[in-house]
Amino acid sequence: MKKNRGRTGRKRRRKHVQSSVNGVNSSHKLEYIKLKKWLKDRGFEERNLRPAEFSDTGRGLMTTKALQAGELVISLPEKCLLTTATVLSGSLGEYITKWKPRVSPLLALCTFLIAEKHAGDKSLWKPYLDVLPKTYTCPVCMEQEVVSLLPEPLRKKAQEQRAMVHELYVSSKAFFSSLKPLFAENIETVFNYSALEWAWCTVNTRTVYMKHSQRECFSLEPDVYALAPYLDLLNHSPSVQVKAAFNEQTRSYEIRTNTQCKKYEEVFICYGPHDNQRLLLEYGFVTIDNPHSSVYVSSDTLLRCFPPLDNQRNAKLSILKDHDFLENLTFGWDGPSWRLLTALKLLNLREDEFTCWKRTLLGDVISATNEEQTLNVTEKICCFLIEETQHVLLQISHLKRDKENLKDHLALVEALRLEELKILQKSSEILFNLKKATT
């Protein structure tokens, strides 16, 4: 007998559509069907999570039931995890065990990913490899033209990261050559730089923390990586809390949420209290209205606003350096940080106040003049950074028109810079009110 699908039925259906309007279910796609079958064969039982495409976060996981605080979100059996134990149990194992100098756990995982990707249909890990990103948006993959538009502290870290990946590639060439017997093709074409960059980004952006006992065949770097198929589709949100760890009793990697989640909403996890610069550097994305975000003030910017004729300038800089007050100076959503104000107070000490530098570092008020000058210089730095950020945003908008191939990376840098502009404008308001209150 047909049920009456009158007004109530229509209302219910509409409500269902509205609940999932932000996420389009993707579980019918062939790559996810194959992945779930592959995981099921390895003991994974997926109950409430579905792959979906979301308008703001892209690919993620949607829940088909409301989740309560403390509830188990996902439990991935050990057999599904890709660790150094997986690598050693395969054909690469004997080559890694014999090789001197010893291979790092990171390089072992990168080598495995490159080899398995190259194996194509013959790889036992193909269903997982097929859903991994083909390219990444981390600064290590960006063109120099885009990297130059990053804020200075992040630009420096991005260049250091690129140099580190390049060094890993150069220092691993001899080890890659030792794998010749495993491949019919020229080894240099299999293990080229772009293959290593892709594998390194896969490990860096997608592994969960899982401590493994130290093995003699590996170098002394910590072996703390595990690639977790399906689980790694969960996106980051700074506003959720989760408990994530390997459960020794169930021999599974488990995630429990401490945050409620409504039916048909995207399920988030938290990668840690990271600001947007760190998120972009390590994971290749930024989050809007990130409460942990800051704008970093470099020592060059700090000194730009001070007269070079200050006789005690070098002594002040030396004190700041010795007491670690030249790093992590920031503007946040709540204005200039205590560290930034303290560094500026010390730099603003008059000649007759210089003997009070220890009290300054402890947060004491030295004089009304010092307080006033500090606020003036802080405002000057804030205005300088606002102008610089606006100038870069203008450059980005020009480049987006001219360089179609760079648009994804440019959009990310633009999002980061727009977020930082909001923080600086908020800080400018706070400083204006502080100055008003002290006059």
C-alpha distance (Angstrom), angle and dihedral (degrees) to the residues before:
residue distance angle dihedral
M1 . . .
K2 3.82 . .
K3 3.80 114.8 .
N4 3.79 117.1 -126.0
R5 3.84 104.1 -100.9
G6 3.80 94.3 -169.6
R7 3.79 129.1 139.0
T8 3.81 94.8 -47.4
G9 3.78 91.6 51.4
R10 3.80 91.4 49.5
K11 3.81 90.8 48.9
R12 3.78 91.7 51.5
R13 3.80 92.7 48.7
R14 3.81 91.7 48.9
K15 3.79 90.9 50.0
H16 3.81 89.9 52.1
V17 3.81 91.1 51.9
Q18 3.80 92.4 48.1
S19 3.80 91.7 50.6
S20 3.80 92.5 55.7
V21 3.81 97.5 33.1
N22 3.80 90.8 108.2
G23 3.80 92.9 53.6
V24 3.80 128.7 49.7
N25 3.80 111.1 -154.4
S26 3.83 110.6 -118.0
S27 3.82 99.9 178.2
H28 3.83 91.0 108.2
K29 3.82 90.5 65.3
L30 3.80 113.6 110.6
E31 3.83 95.4 -125.6
Y32 3.84 91.2 56.1
I33 3.83 93.3 44.5
K34 3.82 89.0 53.3
L35 3.81 92.7 44.5
K36 3.82 92.8 50.9
K37 3.81 92.4 48.0
W38 3.82 90.0 48.9
L39 3.82 91.0 49.6
K40 3.82 92.1 45.7
D41 3.83 89.2 55.2
R42 3.80 86.6 56.4
G43 3.82 93.9 51.9
F44 3.81 102.2 -92.5
E45 3.81 116.5 142.5
E46 3.80 111.5 -164.6
R47 3.79 111.7 -163.0
N48 3.78 116.3 160.5
L49 3.80 108.7 9.6
R50 3.81 124.5 91.0
P51 3.82 128.3 -176.4
A52 3.81 109.4 -113.5
E53 3.79 142.2 168.0
F54 3.81 114.5 -120.3
S55 3.80 126.0 -161.0
D56 3.82 94.9 -132.1
T57 3.82 105.4 29.1
G58 3.82 103.0 28.4
R59 3.78 115.7 -144.1
G60 3.79 116.5 20.8
L61 3.83 145.8 126.0
M62 3.81 125.8 -78.8
T63 3.80 124.5 -159.4
T64 3.82 119.5 -129.4
K65 3.83 91.6 -158.3
A66 3.79 134.8 39.4
L67 3.81 111.5 -91.2
Q68 3.80 121.2 -143.1
A69 3.81 126.7 -151.2
G70 3.81 110.1 -84.5
E71 3.82 93.3 24.4
L72 3.80 122.2 136.7
V73 3.81 107.9 -109.4
I74 3.81 100.0 -177.2
S75 3.81 138.1 -6.7
L76 3.80 115.6 -164.8
P77 3.83 116.3 -168.5
E78 3.81 119.0 -127.0
K79 3.83 90.1 -112.9
C80 3.82 89.0 65.7
L81 3.81 94.8 53.2
L82 3.80 121.5 95.8
T83 3.81 108.5 -142.3
T84 3.80 137.9 149.2
A85 3.84 86.5 -87.0
T86 3.83 87.3 62.6
V87 3.81 90.0 50.7
L88 3.82 94.4 49.0
S89 3.81 92.9 48.4
G90 3.84 91.2 59.7
S91 3.80 134.5 66.6
L92 3.82 92.3 -75.5
G93 3.82 90.8 61.3
E94 3.81 98.8 84.9
Y95 3.83 92.3 45.6
I96 3.82 92.2 51.0
T97 3.81 92.0 45.8
K98 3.83 92.4 52.5
W99 3.80 98.9 41.4
K100 3.81 121.4 107.3
P101 3.02 129.0 -134.6
R102 3.79 88.0 43.3
V103 3.79 119.1 -105.7
S104 3.83 119.6 -116.6
P105 3.84 119.0 -118.8
L106 3.82 87.5 -117.0
L107 3.81 93.2 54.9
A108 3.83 90.9 46.2
L109 3.83 90.4 56.5
C110 3.82 92.5 44.3
T111 3.82 91.2 50.2
F112 3.80 91.1 49.2
L113 3.82 92.5 50.6
I114 3.83 92.4 49.3
A115 3.82 92.5 47.0
E116 3.82 94.0 46.8
K117 3.80 93.1 46.1
H118 3.80 88.9 50.8
A119 3.83 90.6 49.6
G120 3.83 89.2 62.2
D121 3.83 112.8 178.0
K122 3.82 91.1 9.0
S123 3.82 92.6 63.0
L124 3.82 117.2 103.6
W125 3.82 86.3 -148.9
K126 3.81 95.5 53.7
P127 3.86 95.9 113.8
Y128 3.82 88.5 57.4
L129 3.81 95.9 40.8
D130 3.82 89.6 52.1
V131 3.82 92.4 62.4
L132 3.81 96.0 44.9
P133 3.83 115.7 104.4
K134 3.81 113.1 -90.9
T135 3.82 90.3 -146.4
Y136 3.80 135.7 16.7
T137 3.80 134.1 -138.3
C138 3.82 98.9 -146.2
P139 3.84 116.3 127.9
V140 3.83 88.5 -111.0
C141 3.84 86.8 70.1
M142 3.80 95.8 43.9
E143 3.79 126.5 106.7
Q144 3.81 114.3 -108.4
E145 3.82 88.1 -114.0
V146 3.83 89.4 63.5
V147 3.82 95.5 39.6
S148 3.83 89.2 56.6
L149 3.85 88.3 62.8
L150 3.81 93.4 59.0
P151 3.83 119.9 102.6
E152 3.80 109.5 -88.4
P153 3.86 100.2 -105.3
L154 3.82 91.1 48.5
R155 3.81 92.3 43.7
K156 3.80 89.3 55.5
K157 3.81 92.5 49.0
A158 3.82 91.5 46.5
Q159 3.81 90.5 53.6
E160 3.82 90.7 48.0
Q161 3.81 89.8 50.0
R162 3.80 92.9 49.6
A163 3.83 90.1 49.0
M164 3.83 89.7 50.5
V165 3.84 93.3 51.3
H166 3.80 90.3 46.1
E167 3.82 90.4 50.3
L168 3.83 89.8 49.1
Y169 3.81 89.3 53.8
V170 3.83 95.1 47.3
S171 3.82 93.7 45.1
S172 3.83 91.8 47.8
K173 3.81 98.1 52.3
A174 3.80 93.9 94.0
F175 3.83 90.8 50.1
F176 3.82 91.0 48.6
S177 3.84 88.6 51.1
S178 3.82 89.6 55.8
L179 3.84 88.2 63.0
K180 3.85 92.6 65.0
P181 3.83 94.3 111.4
L182 3.84 89.2 62.7
F183 3.81 95.5 57.0
A184 3.79 134.2 59.3
E185 3.82 90.9 -159.9
N186 3.78 130.5 72.2
I187 3.81 105.4 -75.5
E188 3.84 92.5 -137.6
T189 3.82 90.9 61.5
V190 3.83 92.7 50.7
F191 3.81 96.8 44.1
N192 3.79 100.7 38.8
Y193 3.81 125.9 146.4
S194 3.81 96.3 -96.8
A195 3.84 90.3 51.4
L196 3.81 90.7 52.9
E197 3.82 92.0 44.8
W198 3.83 89.7 53.3
A199 3.82 92.5 47.2
W200 3.82 93.0 45.7
C201 3.83 90.8 50.8
T202 3.82 90.3 48.2
V203 3.81 91.3 54.6
N204 3.81 94.6 39.9
T205 3.80 96.8 48.5
R206 3.80 102.6 33.6
T207 3.80 112.2 33.9
V208 3.79 122.9 105.6
Y209 3.81 121.0 -142.3
M210 3.78 112.3 -95.9
K211 3.80 121.3 155.3
H212 3.80 115.9 -137.2
S213 3.79 127.1 -169.3
Q214 3.80 114.4 -97.7
R215 3.80 112.6 -94.6
E216 3.80 121.8 -153.1
C217 3.80 93.0 -133.0
F218 3.84 91.5 62.7
S219 3.79 131.3 72.1
L220 3.80 118.1 -108.7
E221 3.82 97.1 -92.9
P222 3.82 109.7 118.9
D223 3.81 115.4 -88.9
V224 3.81 99.0 -141.7
Y225 3.82 104.9 134.2
A226 3.80 132.5 113.1
L227 3.80 125.7 166.4
A228 3.79 107.8 -144.4
P229 3.84 114.4 -160.5
Y230 3.83 115.3 -143.5
L231 3.81 91.6 3.2
D232 3.82 87.9 70.6
L233 3.82 89.4 64.7
L234 3.83 88.1 75.2
N235 3.81 110.6 106.6
H236 3.81 129.2 -141.3
S237 3.78 127.5 -103.7
P238 3.82 122.9 174.2
S239 3.82 90.6 -147.7
V240 3.82 99.2 62.8
Q241 3.78 130.7 78.5
V242 3.79 124.9 -148.8
K243 3.79 140.3 169.9
A244 3.80 111.2 -134.9
A245 3.80 125.8 177.5
F246 3.78 145.4 123.3
N247 3.82 109.4 -88.3
E248 3.83 108.8 -140.4
Q249 3.83 91.9 -162.3
T250 3.81 97.6 53.2
R251 3.86 92.9 29.3
S252 3.81 88.0 -133.0
Y253 3.79 136.9 117.5
E254 3.80 105.0 -117.2
I255 3.78 135.9 -167.2
R256 3.79 122.3 -164.6
T257 3.78 121.6 -173.6
N258 3.80 123.5 -134.5
T259 3.81 89.0 -170.1
Q260 3.81 128.0 74.1
C261 3.79 118.0 -118.1
K262 3.81 126.1 -164.5
K263 3.79 124.0 -129.3
Y264 3.84 113.5 -83.0
E265 3.81 92.4 13.6
E266 3.78 125.1 124.2
V267 3.81 113.5 -93.3
F268 3.80 113.1 -133.4
I269 3.77 135.1 -167.0
C270 3.80 127.5 -165.3
Y271 3.82 119.3 -118.3
G272 3.82 89.4 -165.0
P273 3.84 138.7 -72.5
H274 3.82 92.3 -58.2
D275 3.78 127.2 159.6
N276 3.80 119.5 -132.2
Q277 3.80 94.4 -98.6
R278 3.81 90.0 57.8
L279 3.83 92.2 44.0
L280 3.79 91.3 52.2
L281 3.81 93.6 44.9
E282 3.80 96.6 48.2
Y283 3.81 104.5 26.4
G284 3.81 107.8 19.4
F285 3.83 100.0 -119.6
V286 3.81 141.6 83.7
T287 3.82 130.2 -146.1
I288 3.79 123.9 -136.1
D289 3.84 117.0 -118.7
N290 3.80 90.8 7.6
P291 3.85 105.1 -176.6
H292 3.82 90.3 -151.4
S293 3.80 94.9 54.9
S294 3.80 121.8 118.8
V295 3.78 138.9 173.8
Y296 3.80 110.3 -126.4
V297 3.79 121.3 -138.7
S298 3.81 112.5 -147.0
S299 3.82 120.4 -145.1
D300 3.85 88.2 -113.4
T301 3.82 90.5 58.1
L302 3.79 89.6 44.7
L303 3.81 92.7 55.8
R304 3.80 94.9 41.3
C305 3.80 88.8 78.6
F306 3.81 97.2 50.5
P307 3.79 129.1 84.1
P308 3.82 110.0 -108.0
L309 3.83 89.0 -143.3
D310 3.84 94.1 73.4
N311 3.85 102.2 122.4
Q312 3.82 91.4 -151.5
R313 3.80 95.1 47.4
N314 3.83 95.6 107.2
A315 3.80 92.5 45.0
K316 3.84 90.3 50.4
L317 3.80 91.7 48.9
S318 3.79 90.4 48.7
I319 3.84 90.8 52.8
L320 3.83 91.7 48.2
K321 3.81 90.9 49.0
D322 3.83 93.8 47.0
H323 3.82 91.0 50.5
D324 3.83 93.9 43.7
F325 3.81 94.6 -112.7
L326 3.81 98.1 133.3
E327 3.83 95.2 71.2
N328 3.82 131.8 65.4
L329 3.80 94.7 20.8
T330 3.79 104.7 156.4
F331 3.77 152.3 170.0
G332 3.81 113.2 -138.0
W333 3.80 138.1 176.7
D334 3.81 87.2 -80.2
G335 3.82 94.1 50.9
P336 3.82 132.0 -104.7
S337 3.80 114.1 -0.4
W338 3.80 121.9 -114.9
R339 3.82 88.9 -113.5
L340 3.82 92.3 55.0
L341 3.81 93.1 47.6
T342 3.82 91.1 46.7
A343 3.82 92.5 51.1
L344 3.80 90.1 48.6
K345 3.81 92.5 47.0
L346 3.80 89.8 55.2
L347 3.81 92.5 47.4
N348 3.83 88.7 49.9
L349 3.82 95.6 53.9
R350 3.81 111.7 125.6
E351 3.79 119.0 -128.6
D352 3.83 91.8 -99.6
E353 3.85 90.6 48.8
F354 3.81 97.1 48.9
T355 3.82 94.3 97.1
C356 3.84 87.2 64.6
W357 3.84 93.5 65.3
K358 3.83 93.1 114.4
R359 3.81 90.9 55.7
T360 3.83 89.0 48.9
L361 3.81 91.2 56.7
L362 3.81 88.9 50.8
G363 3.81 90.3 55.3
D364 3.81 100.1 -105.3
V365 3.82 120.4 151.9
I366 3.83 107.1 -115.8
S367 3.81 100.2 -176.3
A368 3.80 141.3 -24.0
T369 3.83 88.7 -113.4
N370 3.80 91.5 54.5
E371 3.81 91.0 49.7
E372 3.81 91.8 48.9
Q373 3.82 94.5 46.8
T374 3.80 90.6 47.5
L375 3.81 92.0 54.9
N376 3.83 90.2 47.0
V377 3.81 92.8 52.2
T378 3.84 92.1 43.5
E379 3.81 88.8 53.6
K380 3.83 90.1 47.5
I381 3.83 90.8 53.2
C382 3.80 91.5 46.0
C383 3.84 91.1 51.8
F384 3.81 90.9 47.2
L385 3.83 90.8 52.6
I386 3.83 92.0 46.7
E387 3.82 90.4 53.2
E388 3.81 92.1 45.4
T389 3.83 91.3 49.2
Q390 3.81 92.2 48.7
H391 3.81 90.1 49.4
V392 3.83 91.2 52.4
L393 3.83 91.4 47.2
L394 3.82 88.2 54.8
Q395 3.83 90.3 50.9
I396 3.81 89.8 50.1
S397 3.81 93.1 51.4
H398 3.84 90.0 52.6
L399 3.80 92.3 47.5
K400 3.82 92.4 48.2
R401 3.80 88.3 60.0
D402 3.81 94.7 47.0
K403 3.82 103.9 34.4
E404 3.80 110.9 52.8
N405 3.84 91.5 169.5
L406 3.82 91.5 59.9
K407 3.81 98.5 45.0
D408 3.85 97.7 105.8
H409 3.80 93.2 50.9
L410 3.82 91.8 41.9
A411 3.82 90.5 51.2
L412 3.83 89.5 55.6
V413 3.81 93.8 49.8
E414 3.81 88.2 46.2
A415 3.84 91.3 52.8
L416 3.82 90.1 49.8
R417 3.81 92.6 48.3
L418 3.83 93.1 46.1
E419 3.80 90.1 52.4
E420 3.81 90.2 49.5
L421 3.81 90.5 48.6
K422 3.82 89.3 55.5
I423 3.82 90.4 50.9
L424 3.82 92.2 49.0
Q425 3.82 92.7 47.7
K426 3.81 89.9 50.0
S427 3.83 89.6 48.7
S428 3.81 90.1 49.5
E429 3.83 89.9 55.6
I430 3.81 91.2 48.3
L431 3.83 91.5 50.1
F432 3.81 91.3 48.4
N433 3.82 90.0 54.0
L434 3.82 92.4 44.9
K435 3.79 91.1 52.7
K436 3.81 90.8 46.4
A437 3.81 90.4 51.8
T438 3.83 93.0 51.7
T439 3.82 97.9 48.0
